[in-house]
């Protein structure tokens, strides 16, 4: 398992994710933002089957953040994720 790109433990990140809305729901996007300190940054195996990949499983890039209030949040990164290094 390889660690994903340039984020490391202790960094402060602000991650904004956008989810496209269907036309019948008015179109556009819905956004969610979370900010915190990186606890882990890795690729995680899902339970979904995916041909021609490691272990025939779908792997997702994920970042675990610890928010200011202590809450841990796991964010799966995709093409709709915007990651900003804070500070």
CNS distance restraints for C-alpha pairs under 8 A (distance, minus, plus):
assign (resid   1 and name CA) (resid  42 and name CA) 7.87 0.50 0.50
assign (resid   1 and name CA) (resid  43 and name CA) 6.73 0.50 0.50
assign (resid   2 and name CA) (resid  42 and name CA) 6.82 0.50 0.50
assign (resid   2 and name CA) (resid  43 and name CA) 6.64 0.50 0.50
assign (resid   3 and name CA) (resid  41 and name CA) 6.36 0.50 0.50
assign (resid   3 and name CA) (resid  42 and name CA) 4.64 0.50 0.50
assign (resid   3 and name CA) (resid  43 and name CA) 6.35 0.50 0.50
assign (resid   4 and name CA) (resid  41 and name CA) 6.41 0.50 0.50
assign (resid   4 and name CA) (resid  42 and name CA) 5.52 0.50 0.50
assign (resid   4 and name CA) (resid  43 and name CA) 6.62 0.50 0.50
assign (resid   4 and name CA) (resid  61 and name CA) 6.61 0.50 0.50
assign (resid   7 and name CA) (resid  11 and name CA) 6.93 0.50 0.50
assign (resid   7 and name CA) (resid  38 and name CA) 7.60 0.50 0.50
assign (resid   7 and name CA) (resid  41 and name CA) 6.78 0.50 0.50
assign (resid   8 and name CA) (resid  38 and name CA) 6.53 0.50 0.50
assign (resid   8 and name CA) (resid  40 and name CA) 7.37 0.50 0.50
assign (resid   8 and name CA) (resid  41 and name CA) 6.83 0.50 0.50
assign (resid   9 and name CA) (resid  37 and name CA) 7.42 0.50 0.50
assign (resid   9 and name CA) (resid  38 and name CA) 4.88 0.50 0.50
assign (resid   9 and name CA) (resid  39 and name CA) 5.29 0.50 0.50
assign (resid   9 and name CA) (resid  40 and name CA) 6.15 0.50 0.50
assign (resid   9 and name CA) (resid  41 and name CA) 7.63 0.50 0.50
assign (resid  10 and name CA) (resid  37 and name CA) 5.53 0.50 0.50
assign (resid  10 and name CA) (resid  38 and name CA) 5.24 0.50 0.50
assign (resid  10 and name CA) (resid  39 and name CA) 6.70 0.50 0.50
assign (resid  11 and name CA) (resid  37 and name CA) 5.50 0.50 0.50
assign (resid  11 and name CA) (resid  38 and name CA) 5.45 0.50 0.50
assign (resid  11 and name CA) (resid  85 and name CA) 7.25 0.50 0.50
assign (resid  11 and name CA) (resid  86 and name CA) 7.84 0.50 0.50
assign (resid  12 and name CA) (resid  35 and name CA) 7.30 0.50 0.50
assign (resid  12 and name CA) (resid  36 and name CA) 5.55 0.50 0.50
assign (resid  12 and name CA) (resid  37 and name CA) 4.48 0.50 0.50
assign (resid  12 and name CA) (resid  38 and name CA) 6.37 0.50 0.50
assign (resid  12 and name CA) (resid  85 and name CA) 5.97 0.50 0.50
assign (resid  12 and name CA) (resid  86 and name CA) 5.23 0.50 0.50
assign (resid  12 and name CA) (resid  87 and name CA) 7.01 0.50 0.50
assign (resid  13 and name CA) (resid  35 and name CA) 5.64 0.50 0.50
assign (resid  13 and name CA) (resid  36 and name CA) 5.66 0.50 0.50
assign (resid  13 and name CA) (resid  37 and name CA) 6.26 0.50 0.50
assign (resid  13 and name CA) (resid  38 and name CA) 7.02 0.50 0.50
assign (resid  13 and name CA) (resid  83 and name CA) 6.73 0.50 0.50
assign (resid  13 and name CA) (resid  84 and name CA) 5.62 0.50 0.50
assign (resid  13 and name CA) (resid  85 and name CA) 4.67 0.50 0.50
assign (resid  13 and name CA) (resid  86 and name CA) 5.39 0.50 0.50
assign (resid  14 and name CA) (resid  33 and name CA) 6.93 0.50 0.50
assign (resid  14 and name CA) (resid  34 and name CA) 5.79 0.50 0.50
assign (resid  14 and name CA) (resid  35 and name CA) 4.25 0.50 0.50
assign (resid  14 and name CA) (resid  36 and name CA) 6.69 0.50 0.50
assign (resid  14 and name CA) (resid  83 and name CA) 5.92 0.50 0.50
assign (resid  14 and name CA) (resid  84 and name CA) 5.10 0.50 0.50
assign (resid  14 and name CA) (resid  85 and name CA) 6.42 0.50 0.50
assign (resid  14 and name CA) (resid  86 and name CA) 6.52 0.50 0.50
assign (resid  15 and name CA) (resid  33 and name CA) 5.57 0.50 0.50
assign (resid  15 and name CA) (resid  34 and name CA) 5.44 0.50 0.50
assign (resid  15 and name CA) (resid  35 and name CA) 6.29 0.50 0.50
assign (resid  15 and name CA) (resid  81 and name CA) 6.78 0.50 0.50
assign (resid  15 and name CA) (resid  82 and name CA) 5.66 0.50 0.50
assign (resid  15 and name CA) (resid  83 and name CA) 4.55 0.50 0.50
assign (resid  15 and name CA) (resid  84 and name CA) 6.28 0.50 0.50
assign (resid  16 and name CA) (resid  31 and name CA) 6.71 0.50 0.50
assign (resid  16 and name CA) (resid  32 and name CA) 5.60 0.50 0.50
assign (resid  16 and name CA) (resid  33 and name CA) 4.24 0.50 0.50
assign (resid  16 and name CA) (resid  34 and name CA) 6.58 0.50 0.50
assign (resid  16 and name CA) (resid  81 and name CA) 5.74 0.50 0.50
assign (resid  16 and name CA) (resid  82 and name CA) 5.12 0.50 0.50
assign (resid  16 and name CA) (resid  83 and name CA) 6.54 0.50 0.50
assign (resid  17 and name CA) (resid  31 and name CA) 5.60 0.50 0.50
assign (resid  17 and name CA) (resid  32 and name CA) 5.42 0.50 0.50
assign (resid  17 and name CA) (resid  33 and name CA) 6.43 0.50 0.50
assign (resid  17 and name CA) (resid  80 and name CA) 5.72 0.50 0.50
assign (resid  17 and name CA) (resid  81 and name CA) 4.42 0.50 0.50
assign (resid  17 and name CA) (resid  82 and name CA) 6.27 0.50 0.50
assign (resid  18 and name CA) (resid  29 and name CA) 6.03 0.50 0.50
assign (resid  18 and name CA) (resid  30 and name CA) 5.56 0.50 0.50
assign (resid  18 and name CA) (resid  31 and name CA) 4.46 0.50 0.50
assign (resid  18 and name CA) (resid  32 and name CA) 6.64 0.50 0.50
assign (resid  18 and name CA) (resid  80 and name CA) 5.36 0.50 0.50
assign (resid  18 and name CA) (resid  81 and name CA) 6.53 0.50 0.50
assign (resid  19 and name CA) (resid  29 and name CA) 5.41 0.50 0.50
assign (resid  19 and name CA) (resid  30 and name CA) 5.22 0.50 0.50
assign (resid  19 and name CA) (resid  31 and name CA) 6.44 0.50 0.50
assign (resid  19 and name CA) (resid  80 and name CA) 7.08 0.50 0.50
assign (resid  20 and name CA) (resid  27 and name CA) 7.26 0.50 0.50
assign (resid  20 and name CA) (resid  28 and name CA) 6.10 0.50 0.50
assign (resid  20 and name CA) (resid  29 and name CA) 4.38 0.50 0.50
assign (resid  20 and name CA) (resid  30 and name CA) 6.50 0.50 0.50
assign (resid  21 and name CA) (resid  25 and name CA) 6.27 0.50 0.50
assign (resid  21 and name CA) (resid  26 and name CA) 7.06 0.50 0.50
assign (resid  21 and name CA) (resid  27 and name CA) 4.90 0.50 0.50
assign (resid  21 and name CA) (resid  28 and name CA) 5.58 0.50 0.50
assign (resid  21 and name CA) (resid  29 and name CA) 5.24 0.50 0.50
assign (resid  21 and name CA) (resid  30 and name CA) 6.90 0.50 0.50
assign (resid  22 and name CA) (resid  26 and name CA) 6.71 0.50 0.50
assign (resid  22 and name CA) (resid  27 and name CA) 5.19 0.50 0.50
assign (resid  22 and name CA) (resid  28 and name CA) 7.79 0.50 0.50
assign (resid  23 and name CA) (resid  27 and name CA) 4.28 0.50 0.50
assign (resid  23 and name CA) (resid  28 and name CA) 7.91 0.50 0.50
assign (resid  34 and name CA) (resid  67 and name CA) 7.91 0.50 0.50
assign (resid  35 and name CA) (resid  65 and name CA) 7.46 0.50 0.50
assign (resid  35 and name CA) (resid  67 and name CA) 6.28 0.50 0.50
assign (resid  36 and name CA) (resid  65 and name CA) 5.18 0.50 0.50
assign (resid  36 and name CA) (resid  66 and name CA) 5.11 0.50 0.50
assign (resid  36 and name CA) (resid  67 and name CA) 4.32 0.50 0.50
assign (resid  36 and name CA) (resid  68 and name CA) 6.42 0.50 0.50
assign (resid  37 and name CA) (resid  65 and name CA) 5.17 0.50 0.50
assign (resid  37 and name CA) (resid  66 and name CA) 5.12 0.50 0.50
assign (resid  37 and name CA) (resid  67 and name CA) 6.54 0.50 0.50
assign (resid  38 and name CA) (resid  63 and name CA) 6.93 0.50 0.50
assign (resid  38 and name CA) (resid  64 and name CA) 5.96 0.50 0.50
assign (resid  38 and name CA) (resid  65 and name CA) 4.65 0.50 0.50
assign (resid  38 and name CA) (resid  66 and name CA) 6.51 0.50 0.50
assign (resid  39 and name CA) (resid  63 and name CA) 7.65 0.50 0.50
assign (resid  39 and name CA) (resid  64 and name CA) 5.41 0.50 0.50
assign (resid  39 and name CA) (resid  65 and name CA) 5.53 0.50 0.50
assign (resid  39 and name CA) (resid  66 and name CA) 6.51 0.50 0.50
assign (resid  40 and name CA) (resid  63 and name CA) 5.79 0.50 0.50
assign (resid  40 and name CA) (resid  64 and name CA) 5.06 0.50 0.50
assign (resid  40 and name CA) (resid  65 and name CA) 7.29 0.50 0.50
assign (resid  41 and name CA) (resid  61 and name CA) 7.69 0.50 0.50
assign (resid  41 and name CA) (resid  62 and name CA) 5.90 0.50 0.50
assign (resid  41 and name CA) (resid  63 and name CA) 4.43 0.50 0.50
assign (resid  41 and name CA) (resid  64 and name CA) 6.32 0.50 0.50
assign (resid  42 and name CA) (resid  61 and name CA) 5.93 0.50 0.50
assign (resid  42 and name CA) (resid  62 and name CA) 5.53 0.50 0.50
assign (resid  42 and name CA) (resid  63 and name CA) 6.52 0.50 0.50
assign (resid  43 and name CA) (resid  59 and name CA) 6.12 0.50 0.50
assign (resid  43 and name CA) (resid  60 and name CA) 5.36 0.50 0.50
assign (resid  43 and name CA) (resid  61 and name CA) 4.43 0.50 0.50
assign (resid  43 and name CA) (resid  62 and name CA) 5.87 0.50 0.50
assign (resid  44 and name CA) (resid  59 and name CA) 5.42 0.50 0.50
assign (resid  44 and name CA) (resid  60 and name CA) 5.36 0.50 0.50
assign (resid  44 and name CA) (resid  61 and name CA) 6.45 0.50 0.50
assign (resid  44 and name CA) (resid  62 and name CA) 6.74 0.50 0.50
assign (resid  45 and name CA) (resid  57 and name CA) 6.42 0.50 0.50
assign (resid  45 and name CA) (resid  58 and name CA) 6.02 0.50 0.50
assign (resid  45 and name CA) (resid  59 and name CA) 4.50 0.50 0.50
assign (resid  45 and name CA) (resid  60 and name CA) 6.54 0.50 0.50
assign (resid  46 and name CA) (resid  57 and name CA) 6.39 0.50 0.50
assign (resid  46 and name CA) (resid  58 and name CA) 5.52 0.50 0.50
assign (resid  46 and name CA) (resid  59 and name CA) 5.95 0.50 0.50
assign (resid  46 and name CA) (resid  60 and name CA) 7.31 0.50 0.50
assign (resid  47 and name CA) (resid  57 and name CA) 6.60 0.50 0.50
assign (resid  47 and name CA) (resid  58 and name CA) 7.22 0.50 0.50
assign (resid  48 and name CA) (resid  57 and name CA) 5.66 0.50 0.50
assign (resid  48 and name CA) (resid  58 and name CA) 5.55 0.50 0.50
assign (resid  49 and name CA) (resid  56 and name CA) 5.73 0.50 0.50
assign (resid  49 and name CA) (resid  57 and name CA) 4.54 0.50 0.50
assign (resid  49 and name CA) (resid  58 and name CA) 6.00 0.50 0.50
assign (resid  50 and name CA) (resid  56 and name CA) 5.08 0.50 0.50
assign (resid  50 and name CA) (resid  57 and name CA) 4.81 0.50 0.50
assign (resid  50 and name CA) (resid  58 and name CA) 5.22 0.50 0.50
assign (resid  51 and name CA) (resid  56 and name CA) 5.23 0.50 0.50
assign (resid  51 and name CA) (resid  57 and name CA) 7.28 0.50 0.50
assign (resid  52 and name CA) (resid  56 and name CA) 6.12 0.50 0.50
assign (resid  53 and name CA) (resid  57 and name CA) 6.27 0.50 0.50
assign (resid  53 and name CA) (resid  58 and name CA) 7.18 0.50 0.50
assign (resid  60 and name CA) (resid  76 and name CA) 6.38 0.50 0.50
assign (resid  60 and name CA) (resid  77 and name CA) 7.20 0.50 0.50
assign (resid  61 and name CA) (resid  76 and name CA) 5.76 0.50 0.50
assign (resid  61 and name CA) (resid  77 and name CA) 5.47 0.50 0.50
assign (resid  61 and name CA) (resid  78 and name CA) 7.55 0.50 0.50
assign (resid  62 and name CA) (resid  74 and name CA) 6.62 0.50 0.50
assign (resid  62 and name CA) (resid  75 and name CA) 5.46 0.50 0.50
assign (resid  62 and name CA) (resid  76 and name CA) 4.31 0.50 0.50
assign (resid  62 and name CA) (resid  77 and name CA) 5.68 0.50 0.50
assign (resid  63 and name CA) (resid  74 and name CA) 5.75 0.50 0.50
assign (resid  63 and name CA) (resid  75 and name CA) 5.30 0.50 0.50
assign (resid  63 and name CA) (resid  76 and name CA) 6.57 0.50 0.50
assign (resid  63 and name CA) (resid  77 and name CA) 7.48 0.50 0.50
assign (resid  64 and name CA) (resid  72 and name CA) 6.72 0.50 0.50
assign (resid  64 and name CA) (resid  73 and name CA) 5.56 0.50 0.50
assign (resid  64 and name CA) (resid  74 and name CA) 4.34 0.50 0.50
assign (resid  64 and name CA) (resid  75 and name CA) 6.28 0.50 0.50
assign (resid  65 and name CA) (resid  72 and name CA) 5.67 0.50 0.50
assign (resid  65 and name CA) (resid  73 and name CA) 5.20 0.50 0.50
assign (resid  65 and name CA) (resid  74 and name CA) 6.39 0.50 0.50
assign (resid  65 and name CA) (resid  75 and name CA) 7.78 0.50 0.50
assign (resid  66 and name CA) (resid  70 and name CA) 5.75 0.50 0.50
assign (resid  66 and name CA) (resid  71 and name CA) 5.67 0.50 0.50
assign (resid  66 and name CA) (resid  72 and name CA) 4.58 0.50 0.50
assign (resid  66 and name CA) (resid  73 and name CA) 6.40 0.50 0.50
assign (resid  67 and name CA) (resid  71 and name CA) 5.31 0.50 0.50
assign (resid  67 and name CA) (resid  72 and name CA) 6.36 0.50 0.50
assign (resid  67 and name CA) (resid  73 and name CA) 7.48 0.50 0.50
assign (resid  77 and name CA) (resid  81 and name CA) 5.71 0.50 0.50
